[in-house]
Amino acid sequence: MGVFVYLPLVLPLTALPIARLAEQHLHPCSATRLLAAVGTTLALCSTVCLALLMVVGTAQLPGNPLPDGWSDPEVRAAVPYEEKAGIVAIGVLAGVVVACGSAVHHHVRQRVRAARALRSLPEQPSGVAVLSDPEPYAYALPGSPGRVVVSTAMMECLTARERRALVAHERAHLTARHHRYLLATQLAARANPFLLPLRTAVAYSTERWADEAAAQATGDRRAVAGAVGKAALFAHRSPDALPALAAVGPIPRRVAALLDPVPPTRLWPPSSAHVAFAGLVATVGTTMSALSSLNATVTLVRILHAATPL
């Protein structure tokens, strides 16, 4: 197994170039899916290797419930610096579990609070719930079915065309299930802090994805740009909104992108040599991480199986 067990812990750094370039040069739909897949894979690989190190480290602790054969010298020799790394891995993995659990709990709690706040409202065929509120806000509430929530104050801030654009934007969040991509990258960043730039990039690209979907649905990119700018100017976060879906992101960049032509949807050939190189680096890093974690898992399982008396 050797040093390969440590590689997935640092290989997420190879995804940083593509995280920066994808949101600038790729279609937001492609950027979201690509970054979410890369981030989730790298996070899973690093977590698996932490678990392997924890097993080796736990086997060295007195009074542990693991079989005695797991602390055999051959097992310990399979991981360089196994004593220190194993003990550290116990604390780090515990921190990852707590951080990811906290993120999931917060996500579920926000959805429950929002659903409870809307339960008293009558069902509307349009799926849009207009709340009488002096605070301007708009957000998408995932569920079965999902609903778009807009305050009367926000509706008053926009023209009729901009209202249609705003509703189309929020519906795009629900249709494409952006909350899943956001939650996946948030958990990935909690599992490995090196993936924080990917979480930021996906948060931006999902907003851009919804912008482009709204522009296609309304056929008016300028109206969507106006709705984005005004909503950001007047909006305040609602206590019942999902933070990931209520965030407006870097508004000037979104407005500027909407005033430009529709971005190309193709992934190949790349738009520039920088994108091609960054994509190659991310692909190699993700592949090496997956192979390293698989190799470490298979090796350690075989060693532990051989060291465990039947």
N, C-alpha and C positions, 0 to 999 in steps of 0.2 A: 504493500500500500504506500509506504514511504511518504514523501512530501506531497503526493497527489491529493491526499485528504485535506490539505490546507489550501489548495488552489481555488476551489469554489468560493472561498471566503473573500478573495480579493479580485477574482475575475469579473465581478460586476463593474469594476472600473472600466472595462472594455466597452461598456454600453454608453458611457458618458458622451462620446462624440456624436453618436447617432441620436441621442436624446435631444441634443441641441439643434442638430441639422434637420431632423425629421419634421419638426413643427414648422420649419422655415421653407422646406423644399418639397415635402410630400403632401398629397391630399390629406386633409385631417382625418378622414375615415381610415386610410391606409396607415397613417402615423399612429393613430390610437390603437389599432389592432396589432401593429408590429411592436410598439413599445410595451403594450400590455403583455404580449406573449413572451417577449424577451425578459422583461422584468420578473414575471411570474416564474419562468423557468430558472433564472439565476437565483431567485430567492429560495425556491424549493431545493435546489442543489446545495446552497450554502447551509440551509437548515438541516438537510440530511447529514452533511459532514459534521456539523455541530453535534448531532445526535450520536454519530459514530464515536466522536472524541469523548462525549459524555459517558458512553458505555465503557470505554477503556479507562476513563478516569474514575468512574464509580467503582469499577472492579478493584481499584487500589485502596479504597476506603475500608477501614476495619468495620466489621459488623454489617456489611452490605448484604442484601438478599440474593445477590447474583451467585451462580455456581463458582466454586473455588477454582475450577480450571480456567476461568476467565481472567484470573490474575496471574496465570502462568507466564514465565519469562518469555516464551515464544509469542504470546499475545501482546505483551508489553513491547517487545521488540518490533512489532508490526507498525507501530506508530512512533516516529521520532519525538523525543521530548514528551513522552506520553504522560508522565506524572503531572507536570505543570500544565500542559495543554488540556489534559483531561479535567483537572480541577477547575480551570478557568472556563472550560466549555459548559460545565454544569451551571455556573452562574449566568453565563451569556445566554444559554438556551432557555433558562428560566425567565430571563428578561424578555426574550423574544416571545415566549408564550404569553406572558403577562401583557406585553404591548399589543400583540395581535388580538388577544381576548378583549382588551379594553377598547380597541378600535371597532370590533364587531359589536360589542355591547352598546357603544355609543351610537353606531349606525342603526341598530335595531331600535334603540330607545327613541331616536329622533323620528323614525318612521312611525312608531306606535303613537307618539305624541301628535304628529301631524294627522294621522288617520283618525285619532280620537277627536281632534279639533274639527274635522270635516264630517264626522259621523252624523251630526245633527242637521246638516244641510241636505236639501232634497237632491236626488239624482237628476242630472241634466244630460240630455242626449248628446250634447256637444262635448261632454267630458270636461268642461271648464267650470270651475267653481269661482264665482266672483264674491269676495268677502267685503262687507261694508267696513272699511278700515281707513282711518286718515293717514296711515303709514303706507307709502308706495312700495310694493314688492310684487314679485312674480316668481313662481318656482314650480318644478315638476315633482309630483309625489308618486313614486313607483308603487305598484300594487296590482291587484286583480279586480277591476281594471285600474290602470293608473289615471291620475287626474292632474289637470293643470290648475293651479291656484293663482288667482290674480286679485289684488285689492282694488277697490273702487278708486282709490287715490292714484294708483298706477294707471288705470284706464283713462282717468281724466288728464293725465300728463301727455298722452299720446294721441296722434291723429288716428282716423279710422284705418288707414293703410298700415300704420305702425302697430296698431293693436293686432291686426291680422298677422303681421310679421312676428310679433312677440309670442302670440299663441302658437304659431307654427314652430318657432324656435323651441318652446317648452315641450311641444308634442314630439319633436324630433328626439329630445332626450329620452322620452318614454319609449318611443318606437324602437330606437337603437339600443335601449337598455344601457345607457351610459353609466348608470350607477354601478353596474357590475364591473366595468373597466376601472372605474374610480376606486371601488373598494379593493379590487385585486391589486392595483398598484400601490394603494395605501398600505395594505398588508405586506406587500413585497418590501416597501421602504421601512416598515417596522421590523421586518426580519433581517434586513441588511441596510444600514444607513447609506451605503454607497449608491443605493438605488433611489435616493431622494430626488435627484434631477429628473428621473423618469416619471415619478409621481407628478412633479410640477408640469412636465411636458404633456402628460396625458390629461391633466386638468385643463390645460389650455386647448389641446387638440379636440377634446370633446365639445368645448364651447364653439370652436371653429366648425366642427362637424355639424352642430346644430344650426349655426349661422348659414352654412351652405345649403343645408336641407330646407331651411326656411326660405332662402332666396329662390331655390328651385320650386318650392310649393307656391310661393306668391308671384314669382316671375318679376320681382322688383328688388334688386340688390340694394339700391339706395334707400328704400323704405326699411329694409332690415338693418342697414347701417345706422339709420336715424333712430330706430327702435333700440338698438344696442347702446348707442350713445346716450339717449335720453333715460333709458332704464338705469344705466350706471350712474347717471347724474342725480337721479331722484331716489333711487332705491336705498333702502336700509334693510338689513337682514331681519327677516321675520323669525321670531323665536320658535316657530313650528316648522321652518324650512329645513330641508336637508342641506347642510353646509356645502357638500360637494356639488349639489345641483343649483344652489342659490348663488354660488360664487360667479362673479362676472368676468374675472380674468383681466389680462392686460388690454384694456379697452381700445387705446389708440391703434394697436397692432391689428385688432379684430376689425375695426372700422376701416383701416387702410386696406386690409385684405379684401373686404367686401366691395370696395371701390375699384379694385383691380379685376381683371378677367377671372373666370372660373379656373381654379388650379387643375392641372391634369391628374387623372386618376391612375395613370400607368405607373408601375414600379420599375419597369425595365424598358429601355435603358435608363440609367440614373440621369438626373438633370445636371449633375456636375461630377467632376472627379472627386471632390471632397465627400459628396454623399456616397459615392461608390466605395471609397476607401473606408469611411466610417461604418457603412453597412458590412463590409468585409470583416473589419475588426470585431464588430458586435457578433457576427455570425461565428467567427472563429472562437471568440471568447465564450459564447453560449454553448457551442459544441464541446469545447474542452471542459467546461464546467460540468456538463451532463456526463461526459465520458469519465471524468475524474471521480465524480461522485458514484457512478455506477461501478467503476473499478474498485474504489475503496469499500463500497458496500459488499460486493461479491467476495473480495479478499477477506474482509473481516468476518463475514458470515462463515466462510470455509474454515478459517482459523478457529473461531469460537466453537464450531461444530466438532472439529477435530480435538479441541481441548476439553470438551465437555464429556465426562464419562457417561456411558449409556446405562 
